[in-house]
Amino acid sequence: LRLHAAATACPRPEEEGAGGGMVVRGLFDPPKERRYTQPLTLFASLKHLSKHPTTREPLERQDDALALLTRVAKQVEPIMKPRGWKVPLLKEILPANQGLGGFNRNKGSEIALRLRPHHSPNTLYSFEHVLAVMCHELAHNVHGNHSASFYALMNELQAEADSLVAKGKFGLGAFEGD
């Protein structure tokens, strides 16, 4: 996926939650706690960057990057499950190509997402932006090229994701009680 120059970065979350379970504040939304009680099951591994790939300098906001990656993964699990999709590796990238927002290798065996702007690697893109890139990359599980069928599926995935976000639902239990 190619990025547009107008993509927005999000500010640092104000504080971490205390107590058991992972607490992630919306990275662009008003602060609202979300407790992830279910483990990720459709992703075998999530990896974030600890060092800049070119300079090898430590990156700031590593915990926030992992929380963003986790939140996006949890948000798309209910979209993936009915389609039988699993992703062994979801990882963060910071490629030299400033326009590359992500890639999907071998129909979902690995999905990589850019979480940080090229010009400001210690900030993060908004949750909504990264979720849109994830929907784009998931559409490549079915369509390798950017055809009309690809865009139709990508729009379908994005609409499903937007509906779940609007309802405040995420994870594999998203449809329980509907």
ChimeraX attribute file (.defattr): number of C-alpha atoms within 10 A of each C-alpha:
attribute: neighborCount
match mode: 1-to-1
recipient: residues
	/A:1	17
	/A:2	12
	/A:3	15
	/A:4	11
	/A:5	9
	/A:6	6
	/A:7	11
	/A:8	17
	/A:9	19
	/A:10	16
	/A:11	12
	/A:12	14
	/A:13	16
	/A:14	9
	/A:15	9
	/A:16	12
	/A:17	14
	/A:18	8
	/A:19	7
	/A:20	8
	/A:21	12
	/A:22	16
	/A:23	17
	/A:24	21
	/A:25	23
	/A:26	19
	/A:27	23
	/A:28	17
	/A:29	12
	/A:30	9
	/A:31	13
	/A:32	11
	/A:33	13
	/A:34	17
	/A:35	13
	/A:36	16
	/A:37	12
	/A:38	11
	/A:39	10
	/A:40	16
	/A:41	16
	/A:42	21
	/A:43	19
	/A:44	11
	/A:45	13
	/A:46	18
	/A:47	15
	/A:48	21
	/A:49	18
	/A:50	16
	/A:51	14
	/A:52	16
	/A:53	14
	/A:54	9
	/A:55	7
	/A:56	9
	/A:57	10
	/A:58	13
	/A:59	15
	/A:60	16
	/A:61	17
	/A:62	16
	/A:63	11
	/A:64	19
	/A:65	23
	/A:66	18
	/A:67	19
	/A:68	24
	/A:69	25
	/A:70	19
	/A:71	22
	/A:72	22
	/A:73	23
	/A:74	24
	/A:75	24
	/A:76	23
	/A:77	22
	/A:78	21
	/A:79	23
	/A:80	17
	/A:81	13
	/A:82	8
	/A:83	8
	/A:84	8
	/A:85	17
	/A:86	18
	/A:87	21
	/A:88	16
	/A:89	18
	/A:90	23
	/A:91	19
	/A:92	21
	/A:93	21
	/A:94	22
	/A:95	17
	/A:96	10
	/A:97	9
	/A:98	15
	/A:99	15
	/A:100	17
	/A:101	25
	/A:102	23
	/A:103	21
	/A:104	22
	/A:105	14
	/A:106	11
	/A:107	18
	/A:108	21
	/A:109	15
	/A:110	18
	/A:111	24
	/A:112	23
	/A:113	24
	/A:114	26
	/A:115	29
	/A:116	23
	/A:117	20
	/A:118	16
	/A:119	8
	/A:120	9
	/A:121	15
	/A:122	18
	/A:123	21
	/A:124	25
	/A:125	22
	/A:126	20
	/A:127	21
	/A:128	18
	/A:129	18
	/A:130	23
	/A:131	23
	/A:132	20
	/A:133	25
	/A:134	30
	/A:135	22
	/A:136	24
	/A:137	26
	/A:138	25
	/A:139	26
	/A:140	23
	/A:141	19
	/A:142	13
	/A:143	17
	/A:144	14
	/A:145	11
	/A:146	13
	/A:147	10
	/A:148	10
	/A:149	13
	/A:150	19
	/A:151	16
	/A:152	12
	/A:153	19
	/A:154	23
	/A:155	16
	/A:156	15
	/A:157	21
	/A:158	21
	/A:159	14
	/A:160	17
	/A:161	24
	/A:162	16
	/A:163	12
	/A:164	19
	/A:165	13
	/A:166	9
	/A:167	10
	/A:168	11
	/A:169	18
	/A:170	22
	/A:171	23
	/A:172	20
	/A:173	13
	/A:174	17
	/A:175	11
	/A:176	7
	/A:177	5
	/A:178	4
